Amino acid sequence: MRKLWPFAVALLIFVVLLLGVLVGSYADRLPGAARTCEKGLGVAGGASCQLAVATRDSVRTVTSAELQFDVTAYDPGSRTDLALSCRRGEVIRCQAATGQVVVIAP
């Protein structure tokens, strides 16, 4: 039995580290985002991370505290400015008429 305790301790440490990694990766996820671009910024509906960054920059310029607002951001996919309708909540969720979604942590 004495020979097994180092193995048991190593196994316990491994399990604790694995759980920490799994919990941390789920904690970083944004509600409604299919893919995370960077911490606090995610996309869904075919949106690119470049559109997400441009949308976040546009959202930062909004001065009103209204729950719903509109922004315009450059979409590198279509090479045009894209109008997005945004809503504040647990996260800021912006959606274009094309279905592209950007999720921003406040």
All heavy atoms as an XYZ file, in Angstrom:
777
protein
N       0.812     -1.192      0.000
C       0.000      0.000      0.000
C       0.861      1.264      0.000
O       0.504      2.253     -0.592
C      -0.936     -0.036      1.213
C      -1.959      1.054      1.222
S      -3.118      0.746     -0.109
C      -4.320      1.920      0.252
N       2.010      1.184      0.685
C       2.878      2.357      0.756
C       3.443      2.732     -0.607
O       3.753      3.883     -0.858
C       4.015      2.106      1.733
C       3.571      2.153      3.149
C       4.743      2.055      4.060
N       4.321      2.344      5.420
C       5.049      2.129      6.467
N       6.259      1.612      6.325
N       4.613      2.412      7.655
N       3.564      1.776     -1.500
C       4.111      2.057     -2.822
C       3.087      2.731     -3.735
O       3.450      3.310     -4.739
C       4.606      0.767     -3.469
C       5.806      0.176     -2.774
C       6.262     -1.063     -3.469
C       7.460     -1.657     -2.739
N       7.953     -2.848     -3.397
N       1.831      2.658     -3.388
C       0.779      3.241     -4.225
C       0.485      4.706     -3.918
O      -0.097      5.392     -4.733
C      -0.513      2.426     -4.077
C      -0.500      1.037     -4.680
C      -1.821      0.341     -4.422
C      -0.216      1.094     -6.164
N       0.865      5.212     -2.754
C       0.493      6.575     -2.405
C       1.077      7.621     -3.352
O       0.401      8.587     -3.667
C       0.793      6.892     -0.936
C       2.236      7.127     -0.612
C       3.146      6.238     -0.188
C       2.920      8.378     -0.707
N       4.356      6.818     -0.014
C       4.241      8.158     -0.325
C       2.554      9.668     -1.093
C       5.206      9.160     -0.310
C       3.502     10.668     -1.076
C       4.812     10.410     -0.691
N       2.317      7.502     -3.874
C       2.774      8.515     -4.843
C       1.908      8.512     -6.109
O       1.604      9.574     -6.665
C       4.214      8.106     -5.166
C       4.643      7.274     -4.012
C       3.412      6.567     -3.547
N       1.486      7.328     -6.540
C       0.611      7.253     -7.703
C      -0.737      7.908     -7.414
O      -1.273      8.647     -8.240
C       0.403      5.790     -8.110
C      -0.600      5.617     -9.206
C      -0.286      5.957    -10.517
C      -1.872      5.139     -8.936
C      -1.211      5.811    -11.529
C      -2.811      4.993     -9.936
C      -2.476      5.327    -11.240
N      -1.284      7.660     -6.243
C      -2.575      8.242     -5.865
C      -2.486      9.759     -5.781
O      -3.383     10.476     -6.235
C      -3.054      7.652     -4.545
N      -1.405     10.275     -5.225
C      -1.218     11.734     -5.126
C      -1.079     12.340     -6.517
O      -1.685     13.370     -6.831
C       0.009     12.068     -4.243
C       0.360     13.541     -4.339
C      -0.263     11.666     -2.805
N      -0.300     11.694     -7.384
C      -0.132     12.190     -8.758
C      -1.452     12.182     -9.508
O      -1.769     13.130    -10.246
C       0.910     11.354     -9.489
N      -2.245     11.142     -9.325
C      -3.548     11.057     -9.973
C      -4.474     12.152     -9.469
O      -5.176     12.796    -10.265
C      -4.168      9.674     -9.736
C      -5.524      9.437    -10.400
C      -5.398      9.537    -11.916
C      -6.078      8.078     -9.985
N      -4.472     12.408     -8.194
C      -5.302     13.469     -7.617
C      -4.901     14.837     -8.168
O      -5.761     15.643     -8.543
C      -5.195     13.452     -6.094
C      -6.010     14.507     -5.364
C      -7.495     14.306     -5.615
C      -5.698     14.494     -3.884
N      -3.607     15.095     -8.255
C      -3.125     16.369     -8.806
C      -3.544     16.501    -10.268
O      -3.998     17.560    -10.704
C      -1.593     16.489     -8.645
C      -1.248     16.641     -7.164
C      -1.045     17.645     -9.463
C       0.238     16.555     -6.861
N      -3.423     15.433    -11.031
C      -3.828     15.453    -12.438
C      -5.310     15.786    -12.575
O      -5.701     16.619    -13.389
C      -3.519     14.111    -13.096
C      -4.052     13.990    -14.489
C      -3.427     14.639    -15.544
C      -5.193     13.249    -14.753
C      -3.926     14.546    -16.831
C      -5.702     13.149    -16.029
C      -5.061     13.802    -17.077
N      -6.147     15.153    -11.781
C      -7.595     15.388    -11.856
C      -7.922     16.839    -11.498
O      -8.728     17.493    -12.158
C      -8.355     14.386    -10.947
C      -9.809     14.780    -10.787
C      -8.237     12.982    -11.514
N      -7.296     17.366    -10.468
C      -7.540     18.753    -10.061
C      -7.118     19.709    -11.166
O      -7.837     20.653    -11.494
C      -6.802     19.060     -8.734
C      -6.806     20.550     -8.444
C      -7.440     18.286     -7.590
N      -5.963     19.488    -11.772
C      -5.508     20.348    -12.864
C      -6.428     20.250    -14.073
O      -6.756     21.250    -14.710
C      -4.071     19.999    -13.255
C      -2.997     20.360    -12.235
C      -1.633     19.843    -12.695
C      -2.950     21.852    -12.020
N      -6.862     19.049    -14.410
C      -7.763     18.857    -15.544
C      -9.086     19.573    -15.311
O      -9.602     20.255    -16.205
C      -8.000     17.368    -15.783
C      -8.917     17.014    -16.951
C      -8.299     17.485    -18.263
C      -9.167     15.524    -16.999
N      -9.636     19.462    -14.135
C     -10.888     20.156    -13.819
C     -10.711     21.667    -13.891
O     -11.589     22.377    -14.360
C     -11.403     19.737    -12.442
C     -12.006     18.344    -12.354
C     -12.354     18.005    -10.917
C     -13.232     18.225    -13.238
N      -9.580     22.164    -13.453
C      -9.309     23.602    -13.531
C      -9.272     24.103    -14.953
O      -9.813     25.161    -15.269
N      -8.670     23.340    -15.840
C      -8.614     23.718    -17.257
C     -10.007     23.689    -17.868
O     -10.405     24.611    -18.582
C      -7.651     22.789    -18.032
C      -7.791     22.981    -19.520
C      -6.225     23.032    -17.591
N     -10.772     22.638    -17.588
C     -12.113     22.535    -18.158
C     -13.034     23.629    -17.657
O     -13.764     24.239    -18.428
C     -12.716     21.157    -17.851
C     -12.060     19.969    -18.548
C     -12.692     18.674    -18.070
C     -12.172     20.103    -20.048
N     -13.011     23.891    -16.371
C     -13.869     24.937    -15.806
C     -13.452     26.297    -16.350
O     -14.292     27.116    -16.709
C     -13.830     24.901    -14.264
C     -14.500     26.130    -13.677
C     -14.505     23.643    -13.753
N     -12.162     26.549    -16.460
C     -11.682     27.817    -16.985
C     -12.088     28.030    -18.422
O     -12.476     29.128    -18.818
N     -12.035     26.984    -19.253
C     -12.395     27.156    -20.658
C     -13.888     27.418    -20.811
O     -14.304     28.177    -21.668
C     -11.978     25.931    -21.475
O     -12.697     24.794    -21.056
N     -14.731     26.811    -19.983
C     -16.163     27.075    -20.053
C     -16.503     28.440    -19.481
O     -17.435     29.085    -19.925
C     -16.959     25.984    -19.330
C     -17.045     24.719    -20.127
C     -16.419     23.563    -19.698
C     -17.743     24.671    -21.329
C     -16.481     22.400    -20.433
C     -17.810     23.523    -22.072
C     -17.175     22.387    -21.619
O     -17.237     21.242    -22.356
N     -15.746     28.896    -18.506
C     -16.019     30.198    -17.904
C     -15.744     31.324    -18.887
O     -16.347     32.386    -18.795
C     -15.171     30.376    -16.646
N     -14.829     31.112    -19.839
C     -14.495     32.149    -20.806
C     -15.504     32.246    -21.948
O     -15.455     33.182    -22.727
C     -13.106     31.903    -21.401
C     -12.010     32.112    -20.376
O     -12.280     32.779    -19.369
O     -10.903     31.604    -20.580
N     -16.402     31.293    -22.057
C     -17.357     31.314    -23.155
C     -18.400     32.403    -22.958
O     -18.825     32.678    -21.853
C     -18.046     29.970    -23.290
C     -17.077     28.916    -23.733
C     -17.794     27.656    -24.078
N     -16.800     26.675    -24.463
C     -16.924     25.910    -25.513
N     -17.982     25.988    -26.259
N     -15.986     25.039    -25.809
N     -18.805     32.983    -24.074
C     -19.828     34.020    -24.050
C     -21.165     33.413    -24.449
O     -21.228     32.637    -25.399
C     -19.462     35.135    -25.034
C     -18.213     35.921    -24.692
C     -17.791     36.765    -25.881
C     -18.463     36.799    -23.493
N     -22.250     33.763    -23.761
C     -23.560     33.235    -24.132
C     -23.939     33.665    -25.547
O     -23.861     34.837    -25.875
C     -24.507     33.858    -23.104
C     -23.668     34.505    -22.079
C     -22.286     34.640    -22.625
N     -24.304     32.731    -26.368
C     -24.725     33.040    -27.727
C     -23.603     33.096    -28.745
O     -23.842     33.312    -29.925
N     -22.376     32.905    -28.320
C     -21.241     32.941    -29.245
C     -20.853     31.514    -29.610
O     -20.643     30.677    -28.754
C     -20.052     33.667    -28.628
N     -20.779     31.235    -30.907
C     -20.358     29.916    -31.365
C     -18.849     29.773    -31.295
O     -18.323     28.688    -31.135
C     -20.842     29.695    -32.795
N     -18.157     30.908    -31.408
C     -16.692     30.884    -31.428
C     -16.177     32.114    -30.696
O     -16.718     33.208    -30.853
C     -16.210     30.891    -32.878
C     -14.718     30.839    -33.039
C     -14.327     30.600    -34.489
N     -14.899     31.575    -35.387
C     -14.186     32.458    -36.091
N     -12.877     32.459    -36.013
N     -14.778     33.308    -36.895
N     -15.136     31.942    -29.910
C     -14.519     33.062    -29.207
C     -13.333     33.562    -30.015
O     -12.467     32.782    -30.398
C     -14.052     32.625    -27.803
O     -15.188     32.150    -27.080
C     -13.424     33.767    -27.055
N     -13.308     34.868    -30.253
C     -12.193     35.474    -30.989
C     -11.057     35.837    -30.041
O      -9.893     35.594    -30.326
C     -12.668     36.722    -31.718
S     -13.893     36.369    -32.983
N     -11.413     36.464    -28.954
C     -10.480     36.820    -27.897
C     -11.303     36.986    -26.633
O     -12.529     36.904    -26.690
C      -9.696     38.094    -28.227
C     -10.560     39.299    -28.510
C      -9.772     40.506    -28.998
O      -9.158     40.437    -30.066
O      -9.788     41.512    -28.272
N     -10.663     37.178    -25.525
C     -11.395     37.262    -24.261
C     -12.442     38.374    -24.344
O     -12.123     39.509    -24.662
C     -10.439     37.524    -23.112
C     -11.100     37.425    -21.762
C     -10.081     37.458    -20.651
C     -10.751     37.391    -19.305
N     -11.039     36.058    -18.862
N     -13.694     38.001    -24.105
C     -14.783     38.973    -24.100
C     -15.332     39.320    -25.464
O     -16.113     40.261    -25.604
N     -14.961     38.560    -26.495
C     -15.410     38.863    -27.850
C     -15.652     37.566    -28.615
O     -14.742     36.756    -28.769
C     -14.355     39.705    -28.574
C     -14.722     40.294    -29.921
C     -15.891     41.259    -29.801
C     -13.532     41.010    -30.529
N     -16.894     37.370    -29.066
C     -17.238     36.144    -29.775
C     -18.113     36.414    -30.981
O     -18.643     37.523    -31.147
N     -18.269     35.399    -31.829
C     -19.060     35.537    -33.055
C     -19.924     34.299    -33.262
O     -19.673     33.243    -32.706
C     -18.151     35.737    -34.289
C     -17.425     37.065    -34.230
C     -17.164     34.596    -34.445
N     -20.936     34.464    -34.099
C     -21.801     33.370    -34.534
C     -22.403     33.778    -35.872
O     -22.256     34.915    -36.314
C     -22.898     33.100    -33.500
N     -23.077     32.841    -36.505
C     -23.774     33.149    -37.756
C     -22.863     33.504    -38.913
O     -23.257     34.242    -39.808
N     -21.638     33.011    -38.888
C     -20.720     33.270    -40.001
C     -19.955     34.574    -39.893
O     -19.234     34.943    -40.821
N     -20.065     35.285    -38.791
C     -19.324     36.536    -38.618
C     -17.841     36.232    -38.421
O     -17.478     35.205    -37.864
C     -19.862     37.312    -37.420
N     -17.013     37.138    -38.875
C     -15.563     36.972    -38.716
C     -15.089     37.700    -37.465
O     -15.772     38.591    -36.947
C     -14.836     37.541    -39.936
O     -14.998     38.956    -39.976
N     -13.915     37.337    -37.014
C     -13.336     38.025    -35.865
C     -12.978     39.471    -36.216
O     -13.017     40.350    -35.357
C     -12.113     37.269    -35.351
S     -12.556     35.723    -34.511
N     -12.651     39.729    -37.476
C     -12.368     41.101    -37.895
C     -13.627     41.967    -37.776
O     -13.559     43.114    -37.343
C     -11.842     41.138    -39.341
C     -10.488     40.511    -39.503
C     -10.557     39.015    -39.785
O     -11.609     38.387    -39.685
N      -9.431     38.429    -40.121
N     -14.772     41.399    -38.146
C     -16.035     42.118    -37.975
C     -16.305     42.334    -36.496
O     -16.780     43.396    -36.091
C     -17.199     41.353    -38.624
C     -18.590     41.949    -38.387
C     -18.694     43.364    -38.967
C     -19.665     41.047    -38.968
N     -15.998     41.348    -35.661
C     -16.218     41.472    -34.217
C     -15.396     42.615    -33.634
O     -15.903     43.399    -32.826
C     -15.886     40.162    -33.520
N     -14.148     42.723    -34.032
C     -13.290     43.798    -33.536
C     -13.827     45.156    -33.994
O     -13.914     46.103    -33.207
C     -11.826     43.593    -33.996
C     -10.974     44.823    -33.705
C     -11.242     42.361    -33.325
N     -14.223     45.255    -35.263
C     -14.770     46.514    -35.781
C     -16.072     46.874    -35.069
O     -16.317     48.041    -34.749
C     -14.992     46.404    -37.284
N     -16.905     45.874    -34.796
C     -18.161     46.122    -34.095
C     -17.897     46.578    -32.664
O     -18.512     47.533    -32.181
C     -19.031     44.849    -34.085
O     -19.262     44.443    -35.429
C     -20.357     45.096    -33.391
N     -16.971     45.920    -31.983
C     -16.628     46.327    -30.619
C     -16.145     47.773    -30.584
O     -16.530     48.551    -29.721
C     -15.562     45.406    -30.048
C     -15.167     45.782    -28.617
C     -14.004     44.976    -28.109
N     -12.854     45.161    -28.986
C     -11.809     44.358    -29.017
N     -11.752     43.303    -28.236
N     -10.800     44.595    -29.832
N     -15.324     48.145    -31.565
C     -14.835     49.522    -31.623
C     -15.986     50.502    -31.846
O     -16.012     51.585    -31.257
C     -13.783     49.669    -32.721
C     -12.505     48.898    -32.408
O     -12.307     48.502    -31.235
O     -11.708     48.679    -33.342
N     -16.953     50.123    -32.665
C     -18.117     50.982    -32.898
C     -18.997     51.078    -31.664
O     -19.518     52.142    -31.344
C     -18.942     50.460    -34.075
O     -18.231     50.561    -35.279
N     -19.175     49.964    -30.972
C     -19.993     49.952    -29.752
C     -19.368     50.860    -28.695
O     -20.080     51.540    -27.956
C     -20.173     48.511    -29.233
C     -20.714     48.483    -27.812
C     -21.089     47.730    -30.158
N     -18.068     50.896    -28.622
C     -17.390     51.737    -27.632
C     -17.654     53.222    -27.843
O     -17.526     54.012    -26.912
C     -15.884     51.481    -27.665
C     -15.491     50.168    -27.040
C     -14.006     49.953    -27.090
N     -13.641     48.719    -26.398
C     -12.462     48.146    -26.490
N     -11.503     48.689    -27.228
N     -12.221     47.027    -25.839
N     -18.031     53.607    -29.057
C     -18.295     55.021    -29.333
C     -19.727     55.419    -28.994
O     -20.047     56.605    -28.994
C     -18.029     55.353    -30.819
O     -18.958     54.642    -31.635
C     -16.606     55.004    -31.211
N     -20.592     54.454    -28.695
C     -21.987     54.753    -28.361
C     -22.040     55.369    -26.970
O     -21.533     54.791    -26.007
C     -22.854     53.470    -28.427
C     -24.267     53.751    -27.957
C     -22.852     52.904    -29.832
N     -22.659     56.536    -26.876
C     -22.692     57.240    -25.595
C     -24.015     57.068    -24.857
O     -24.083     57.319    -23.662
C     -22.431     58.744    -25.811
O     -23.394     59.249    -26.734
C     -21.032     58.970    -26.345
N     -25.057     56.650    -25.553
C     -26.348     56.499    -24.879
C     -26.360     55.221    -24.040
O     -25.627     54.277    -24.296
C     -27.486     56.457    -25.896
O     -27.477     55.226    -26.586
N     -27.225     55.201    -23.052
C     -27.347     54.042    -22.174
C     -28.577     53.214    -22.527
O     -29.008     52.394    -21.733
C     -27.411     54.502    -20.726
N     -29.139     53.414    -23.712
C     -30.334     52.683    -24.115
C     -30.029     51.198    -24.245
O     -28.907     50.801    -24.568
C     -30.848     53.222    -25.451
C     -31.341     54.649    -25.366
C     -31.846     55.142    -26.708
O     -32.190     54.306    -27.564
O     -31.896     56.360    -26.882
N     -31.049     50.369    -24.020
C     -30.866     48.922    -24.122
C     -30.635     48.479    -25.558
O     -29.882     47.551    -25.815
C     -32.071     48.182    -23.551
C     -32.220     48.216    -22.034
C     -33.465     47.462    -21.607
C     -30.997     47.616    -21.366
N     -31.310     49.130    -26.500
C     -31.135     48.796    -27.919
C     -30.555     49.989    -28.650
O     -30.962     51.136    -28.427
C     -32.461     48.393    -28.551
C     -32.976     47.068    -28.035
C     -34.226     46.630    -28.777
O     -35.084     47.443    -29.091
N     -34.312     45.343    -29.054
N     -29.609     49.706    -29.541
C     -28.983     50.761    -30.337
C     -28.415     50.146    -31.603
O     -28.295     48.926    -31.717
C     -27.885     51.480    -29.529
C     -26.805     50.572    -29.022
C     -25.639     50.379    -29.744
C     -26.957     49.889    -27.816
C     -24.644     49.521    -29.285
C     -25.961     49.044    -27.338
C     -24.809     48.854    -28.070
N     -28.099     50.974    -32.564
C     -27.554     50.521    -33.844
C     -26.134     51.045    -34.015
O     -25.811     52.156    -33.580
C     -28.419     51.015    -35.007
C     -29.815     50.430    -34.981
O     -29.947     49.251    -34.600
O     -30.771     51.143    -35.326
N     -25.300     50.233    -34.646
C     -23.934     50.636    -34.983
C     -23.634     50.209    -36.417
O     -24.342     49.380    -36.991
C     -22.875     50.024    -34.033
C     -23.044     50.535    -32.621
C     -22.893     48.519    -34.077
N     -22.588     50.778    -36.960
C     -22.100     50.390    -38.278
C     -20.646     49.953    -38.124
O     -19.867     50.612    -37.442
C     -22.189     51.574    -39.264
O     -23.548     52.002    -39.320
C     -21.738     51.182    -40.646
N     -20.308     48.824    -38.748
C     -18.941     48.308    -38.670
C     -18.527     47.787    -40.040
O     -19.365     47.306    -40.809
C     -18.847     47.204    -37.626
N     -17.238     47.857    -40.321
C     -16.726     47.381    -41.609
C     -16.646     45.861    -41.598
O     -16.067     45.259    -40.694
C     -15.344     47.977    -41.894
C     -14.771     47.514    -43.201
C     -15.266     48.007    -44.413
C     -13.756     46.564    -43.248
C     -14.749     47.567    -45.620
C     -13.237     46.122    -44.454
C     -13.737     46.634    -45.636
O     -13.228     46.195    -46.837
N     -17.237     45.244    -42.612
C     -17.206     43.786    -42.766
C     -16.199     43.436    -43.849
O     -16.431     43.708    -45.034
C     -18.593     43.274    -43.148
C     -18.617     41.770    -43.379
O     -17.731     41.074    -42.853
O     -19.530     41.301    -44.071
N     -15.065     42.829    -43.482
C     -14.062     42.493    -44.492
C     -14.535     41.424    -45.470
O     -14.039     41.348    -46.585
C     -12.867     42.009    -43.681
C     -13.402     41.653    -42.351
C     -14.644     42.466    -42.138
N     -15.517     40.631    -45.085
C     -16.036     39.592    -45.985
C     -16.739     40.182    -47.193
O     -16.538     39.749    -48.327
N     -17.568     41.182    -46.949
C     -18.296     41.821    -48.057
C     -17.641     43.125    -48.497
O     -18.070     43.737    -49.474
C     -19.738     42.105    -47.642
O     -19.776     43.032    -46.574
N     -16.631     43.544    -47.759
C     -15.908     44.797    -48.036
C     -16.838     46.003    -48.052
O     -16.689     46.903    -48.881
C     -15.128     44.693    -49.340
C     -14.041     43.664    -49.290
C     -13.225     43.658    -50.542
N     -12.170     42.665    -50.418
C     -11.606     42.084    -51.441
N     -11.974     42.381    -52.663
N     -10.660     41.202    -51.243
N     -17.791     45.986    -47.146
C     -18.740     47.098    -47.004
C     -18.975     47.377    -45.524
O     -18.652     46.564    -44.670
C     -20.101     46.780    -47.660
O     -20.657     45.630    -47.014
C     -19.963     46.507    -49.139
N     -19.581     48.528    -45.279
C     -20.018     48.824    -43.920
C     -21.315     48.072    -43.675
O     -22.204     48.040    -44.526
C     -20.236     50.323    -43.736
C     -18.921     51.088    -43.651
O     -17.929     50.491    -43.201
O     -18.893     52.276    -44.034
N     -21.418     47.460    -42.516
C     -22.553     46.617    -42.180
C     -23.298     47.243    -41.000
O     -22.680     47.621    -40.002
C     -22.036     45.227    -41.803
C     -23.016     44.090    -41.686
C     -23.701     43.825    -43.022
C     -22.290     42.829    -41.228
N     -24.611     47.374    -41.130
C     -25.433     47.895    -40.040
C     -25.782     46.745    -39.097
O     -26.220     45.687    -39.545
C     -26.699     48.531    -40.587
N     -25.576     46.958    -37.813
C     -25.885     45.947    -36.804
C     -26.806     46.546    -35.754
O     -26.636     47.694    -35.338
C     -24.612     45.441    -36.125
C     -23.634     44.706    -37.032
C     -22.428     45.549    -37.305
C     -23.232     43.404    -36.401
N     -27.776     45.760    -35.340
C     -28.681     46.148    -34.272
C     -28.191     45.471    -32.999
O     -28.029     44.252    -32.966
C     -30.102     45.705    -34.615
O     -30.969     46.004    -33.550
N     -27.955     46.257    -31.952
C     -27.356     45.735    -30.725
C     -28.335     45.844    -29.557
O     -29.182     46.728    -29.516
C     -26.091     46.511    -30.382
S     -24.832     46.466    -31.670
N     -28.166     44.933    -28.618
C     -28.982     44.921    -27.403
C     -28.083     44.613    -26.207
O     -27.317     43.664    -26.230
C     -30.086     43.890    -27.512
C     -30.982     43.850    -26.287
C     -32.227     43.033    -26.538
N     -33.060     42.980    -25.372
C     -33.915     43.927    -25.000
N     -34.021     45.013    -25.728
N     -34.654     43.798    -23.918
N     -28.235     45.443    -25.179
C     -27.489     45.232    -23.940
C     -28.226     44.229    -23.058
O     -29.438     44.216    -22.995
C     -27.332     46.546    -23.180
C     -26.357     47.498    -23.799
C     -26.170     48.728    -22.906
N     -25.108     49.564    -23.397
C     -25.269     50.574    -24.238
N     -26.471     50.864    -24.679
N     -24.236     51.285    -24.641
N     -27.487     43.416    -22.366
C     -28.021     42.443    -21.419
C     -26.855     41.893    -20.632
O     -25.955     42.642    -20.242
N     -26.853     40.580    -20.412
C     -25.706     39.945    -19.766
C     -24.455     40.214    -20.596
O     -23.363     40.387    -20.073
C     -25.959     38.440    -19.659
C     -24.852     37.678    -18.997
C     -25.125     36.180    -18.950
O     -26.243     35.740    -19.269
O     -24.201     35.445    -18.587
N     -24.639     40.233    -21.917
C     -23.598     40.617    -22.872
C     -24.233     41.592    -23.852
O     -25.450     41.739    -23.899
C     -23.039     39.397    -23.643
C     -22.285     38.466    -22.707
C     -24.134     38.665    -24.378
N     -23.414     42.241    -24.649
C     -23.938     43.066    -25.740
C     -23.967     42.174    -26.970
O     -22.941     41.623    -27.371
C     -23.062     44.310    -25.974
C     -23.036     45.172    -24.719
C     -23.574     45.093    -27.177
C     -22.036     46.314    -24.779
N     -25.155     42.020    -27.547
C     -25.327     41.143    -28.711
C     -25.742     41.997    -29.900
O     -26.764     42.676    -29.858
C     -26.405     40.097    -28.433
C     -26.576     39.084    -29.530
C     -27.655     38.067    -29.135
N     -27.713     36.942    -30.040
C     -28.366     36.944    -31.198
N     -29.038     38.021    -31.573
N     -28.358     35.874    -31.966
N     -24.926     41.983    -30.939
C     -25.191     42.753    -32.151
C     -25.438     41.789    -33.304
O     -24.669     40.847    -33.497
C     -24.011     43.667    -32.479
S     -23.637     44.866    -31.181
N     -26.498     42.053    -34.060
C     -26.827     41.176    -35.175
C     -27.111     42.004    -36.419
O     -27.805     43.008    -36.369
C     -28.040     40.309    -34.852
C     -28.364     39.324    -35.957
C     -29.362     38.269    -35.522
O     -29.768     38.212    -34.371
N     -29.748     37.429    -36.468
N     -26.582     41.519    -37.538
C     -26.800     42.154    -38.830
C     -27.991     41.483    -39.513
O     -28.392     40.374    -39.150
C     -25.554     42.040    -39.702
N     -28.535     42.141    -40.514
C     -29.641     41.566    -41.268
C     -29.215     40.291    -41.980
O     -30.053     39.449    -42.307
C     -30.160     42.595    -42.280
N     -27.926     40.119    -42.202
C     -27.394     38.927    -42.863
C     -27.310     37.733    -41.923
O     -26.959     36.623    -42.340
C     -25.987     39.209    -43.405
O     -25.156     39.615    -42.314
C     -26.009     40.289    -44.472
N     -27.609     37.945    -40.623
C     -27.550     36.857    -39.651
C     -26.244     36.768    -38.899
O     -26.091     35.949    -38.001
N     -25.275     37.582    -39.252
C     -24.000     37.584    -38.546
C     -24.196     38.168    -37.145
O     -24.881     39.173    -36.972
C     -22.960     38.401    -39.312
C     -22.618     37.777    -40.661
C     -21.788     38.712    -41.488
O     -22.179     39.841    -41.745
N     -20.621     38.242    -41.923
N     -23.608     37.512    -36.150
C     -23.781     37.925    -34.754
C     -22.430     38.173    -34.116
O     -21.489     37.390    -34.293
C     -24.534     36.837    -33.959
C     -24.649     37.206    -32.485
C     -25.908     36.585    -34.560
N     -22.348     39.272    -33.362
C     -21.159     39.584    -32.580
C     -21.600     39.692    -31.124
O     -22.592     40.349    -30.815
C     -20.523     40.914    -33.037
C     -19.361     41.300    -32.125
C     -20.060     40.810    -34.486
N     -20.879     39.020    -30.235
C     -21.176     39.038    -28.804
C     -19.995     39.668    -28.077
O     -18.853     39.253    -28.266
C     -21.435     37.608    -28.279
C     -21.789     37.644    -26.805
C     -22.527     36.932    -29.080
N     -20.313     40.685    -27.258
C     -19.270     41.457    -26.577
C     -19.551     41.443    -25.078
O     -20.669     41.751    -24.657
C     -19.247     42.916    -27.084
C     -19.128     42.933    -28.624
C     -18.144     43.708    -26.414
C     -19.440     44.288    -29.225
N     -18.553     41.103    -24.298
C     -18.690     41.199    -22.844
C     -18.609     42.665    -22.455
O     -17.748     43.392    -22.961
C     -17.595     40.405    -22.150
N     -19.524     43.125    -21.589
C     -19.507     44.558    -21.208
C     -18.300     44.906    -20.363
O     -17.617     44.110    -19.831
C     -20.787     44.728    -20.416
C     -21.273     43.382    -20.074
C     -20.585     42.403    -20.965
